[in-house]
């Protein structure tokens, strides 16, 4: 079997797990490369290469255990001929397996995307076990998430409605498949890595970078290192609002593989290896976070820079069975025409989060007073910290609202509800004692962006036993439009146009089935 290889300046790995490092080429898979008809010298299993184009074939050999240099150059492969020789006839099954298990190199994946890519989006295990949707269209909690013995009802501290993407991390013996929570307020993809202090439960066990030959630590002088000045490149993730997730560890680049409309492999993606974290709810499965913020090193600008895919989209669905998945779509795989959708401008291009202008709120078509546009406006305080603003985030289970605006919202809903049914206030917020006959009388809420986003009652309230409670919480820091309020709406983020588009859709129509 013969191919041609082109040696470039970046680090990669090709279909047959060959690496070219500092001009060296080897295989480490029980084969030798025959480069331009020449095999390595008897005392070495590597070739010394200059940049250029080479033809190679494979020869069975003892497993090569020589160390690879840490700085690599990239290989792109171009098929030129398929030739059976005495050497390749020795190992046809092994070669077939190698070619089958890896579908594309990064350079090949770029051409194979054909302008679009769709990744499988799966709900967290909490669906159908602690939360489900009845025929009335409302979310029902089957069991309390937590208890407050001084309150009339359990806390609804959070909803287990996370949406996640499955990715394979690493190569060689370190290659593992993990489920990562989608997160749009951070641009860093991070996961637990061994060793870790106080690990949270996940499946499979934490990633071990030493077992993956493609993992490489970032230089401690890299601008992404935080704090700088250490002998390794460290990171520390801080939440955008109080009570969020903290994670810290070291930065490296690694190969990420995805199965979707076009199986693709992306090498040298920067990830955080977390050795310590707090506040992350793994549902006993999740391994970490897939950062989808709009700044580098998020997967979003990576796909923009490497493949020209400047748009991504999702439509959050209600999972009615465990084997259904949705799609995180990029580029031409997005199945809608944004010219028929409402939109609003994405602000602050230098910030990871997707900030938008929220100018006001209406309840049952009556606009709330209190100069809410000024309340929602993002501004910098005297100490240099930023305060308020509104972001859209699929990684936040339910919406939070800046406290001054939340008070107006809650008070108006309570006054509206008194005409229908008794009101209960608990430590978890506003609740009504309700029956199914009352559900149709609950008001809609309209969020006034540049164009309006209407939230029907089933996106605002969650049912727990005989109570129906507002699924919005007050925040001292910021307003976040969370996942529950996005269900049943198609969102398209266009980085080139700096706009987010949205329109109602039956998101269950854009799902698939897996084993």
Steps between C-alpha positions, in 0.01 A plus 500: 500500500651834397408858578660838471566718801553873514693634799373837628568719805222398740450190710255232392452128462399321183281204419767243580614656828829611351659799671755736357685675780792734451543342160482141630245246378400177670189291562510336844246243376716201409583633152778689334445777251678444172563861397568547127588130481752516788454348843664634818856407587539177698563679829212742470131485424466862397555700184659845500280715278502851365185685407371364172298227335579130547353169392493220753396141550482286815726218612438273796751561778541467869307757699690825497552627854714802422394827658335757276613859520250731665490757221335373187426596144182419317436226248227512240439185297406463135419159358700437183488124452393178660770238453517154655854388573654210685524724804137615506366149434637402837260728685185575298263472795701734719519760226125474442433550868723805518333660203153418632534633852613850406284663237701812421796707595436862577613612158284234337211582734513860382422393147255235617277744690359637172407825668306343786525284810249359748597364842274282711337689786378281784299593812632436848390182681272704727234506232233232544637409846456825695324711239258434215249681283132412530235530232427847638840611365638596843815367663417282802749419774456140609699543820647796686849608411554625855298577810448803720338389824385856578313543173159379396645313206836366377757723340517508125866594506570391146362289222702207363433618145855518368585429139830337413727391217685167479864528396799267485813646658858399430668231293673170556449328835372826649208534259170523694144606419339751734178698531558874549242759605442779247602836647472835318634737766850351479734441208704228666425130466609329820465159662624312801852364456693262720617570762211707641407624845147420617383356165136502401352178366515450124498227233759389388771591756688832466726560201868421552706720262820300549342203320407707192793559260325799343466702823745789528531752782473864399808712557485695828546821298176446306259795532224260612687402816329631812656587730827548306849456640501128579711223352184350346208669325219516755135595467225595741134510393277739694121514459318788334260517793503415869467132579647372175782257426868548586771285341878522489785298353737511203450581133604279210397423146346171406313317224118510523285270286128530439241268351226676310389573144868495401727320749792735548823522693641832622857496629677764711180622664584677824341335804526545873604202710323574828669371813254678728138612457199604707133552422482279192199267483614200299181295536754224574583487127628831365878544482513878464401788274505562123573874473290660226580865572570726204871561571807280461566218598130399479396246238289774337791723383709189430241385245480855365876533455571148371186433297326833442191391697381829649153385612379244752153401611301280734136430573452374857256211504304326773643147529216249518729197478860436604621412150413830330757767424489843345766679300746781549526616139761709323508671161292355219358228726272763658157417354338846508500830310588773750332764283169368634608513864506775760840616617698721732859622498779314684701750706859523624698294246796478741291319764440123505129530584219579258381833638181653355296813570195430715296820502196395700242236594126466447261274690175415322584773245536768770846654514661515844611835636814591690736596214607138457717586199737681738480216756602245233778719354851366548732748665842517660514586870752720680708194598533402134261203519215460254143488627164399350448435128306214339645185345350194330642172628395141435720391791285673765205273578249776574511876468636736761411869504670802651334555837338840438326372188412165659316677783281684250437176307411300809274769646307538175458124458382471861238772445391328179480164679289625791206534267529131418632299795674541837861617498780340701839659547777268605877520521510363146289782358144556385265197498128454438282222634357393166301235320512416131197722439705804606791439265329658200439819702867564574643799310763513228816704548660692214870587501557818302828464312538682167219261405279323752542151644170371643515249788186292544401392855650152460842667455458708813359261758589152625255267677584330831218297656211750546709812449608679187810717548674769302811355333694825518732596787632837618868581447726768642725495195337442163199387296528165319242356262536133591426166335145453631393831345660396168322166454286499187689786333765478229803721574759585233817688599674676211844624599560669164180705530529535882134401534298225666185388319205322663163355400252247646552143378396147592850402605407133534486493119874573492608195699650160429513161667803324640564169674 
